[in-house]
């Protein structure tokens, strides 16, 4: 089973909208892939969910976190990286992927996507992951 790390923007997109990020999250929800998460990733997720543009109150964040945690494998991160200087918070996804032995990091973040791979872990947009793994045909417009 493929092991994947979803970055914050993919995870939030999966919760709020339809499209490839939701499709990837649904694969984790149904047990077709293993979603990996770390405590630092959860902290980042809570921080971003708190942005006013999402209109989520602190009390409403708890169900999001329970949903995320119930569908993910918690990785105890030992590795500390400083690879991405332009946005150091992105390093938490690399750390989780390395220590969780991920096959993919699924991201919409330019800093991560520009890397292409890290330590043998492919970094792809959600749609590209779905196509590569055969869950979506390239001609499908979603």
N, C-alpha and C positions, 0 to 999 in steps of 0.2 A: 504494500500500500504506500502511495506517495505521501511524503511528509512535507508540509508546507507552512511557511510563515507568511501571514497576511500583515501588511503594514497598516498603520492607523487609517489612512484615507480609504483603503480597500475595505477594511472592517466597518468603518462608519458608513460607507456607501452601501455595503451589504445590508445594514440595518435599516437605512432610510429609503433606498431606492431599488428598483429592479435593474437588471442588466448583468453583465459578466461578474462583477464582484458578488452579487447575490447568488449567482449560479455556483461560484466557487464555495461560498459559505454553505450553500445547500448540500454540496458534495461532502463537506465536513459533517454537517448535521445528520446526513444519512449514512455516514460511516464509509464512504467511498474513498476518502482521503483523510489523513490525520493532520489536523490543524495544531500548530505548536504556538504556545504563548509563554511569556516570562513575566515575572512580577514587574520589571521595568517597562515592558510593553503595556501592561495593564495600567500602570501609572500614567504613561503617555496617552493612552486611550481615554482615561478619565479626564486628564487635563484638556484634551481637545474637545471632548464631549461638553465640557463646561463653557466653551465659546458661545457667546450670545447668539450667533447665527444659527445654532442648532435648536435653541429654545428648550433645552433639557435642564430641568431643575436638578439640584444635587440628589433629591429623593428619587427622581426618575432614573438616575444613573445606575442605581443598584440593580434593577431588573436587566439592564443591558449587560452589566458585568456578570450576573448570574448566568445569563444566556451564553455569553462568550465562554465563561469558565466551564459550563456543562458540556460544551462541544469541543473543547480543546484539551490537549495534553500539556500540563504545566512542566516547563523545562527549568531545572535548577541551573542557572547560568554561572559558570566559573570563569569563562573567558571575558576579558575586558579589552575592547578595541577602540582605537581612535583613527579609523580609516577615513571617515567622512568628516573633513574639517569644516566644510561650509555649513553643515547642519548636524552637529554632534549627536542630537537625539536620534538620528537615523542609525547610529551604530548599534542600538539595542536590538534591531532586527537582525543584523549580521551576527551579533553575539548569540541570540536565540537560535538562529539557523545553524551556526557552527556546533554549539553544544547539544542541540536537539537532533543533529544529523539530518537536517532538512535536505530535500531534493530541490526545492524551489523557495524563493522569496517572491511573493506576488505583491506588486507595488504599482502605484501611479506616481511615485516620487522620482523626479528627474535625477537626483543625486544617486539613488540606488539603481535606477534603470540604466543610467550612463555606464555603470560598472559592467553590466551584462552578465558577469558571473563573479562569484567570490568563493575561493577555496573549493571550487568544483560545484558550487551551488548556483543554479541558473536563476537569474533575476528577470522576471517577465511581468508584463501587464496581465491583468486577469483574463482578458479575451485571448491573448497569445497562449497562455497556459491552457485554457480550455481547448483551443485548436490543437496545440501540440500533444495533449493527452487524449485527443479523440472525442471530447465531450461536445464539440462544436465544430461545424464545418466552416472553412474559410469563407464560403459564399454566404453564410448566415449573417444578416445585417446587425444582429444584436450586440 
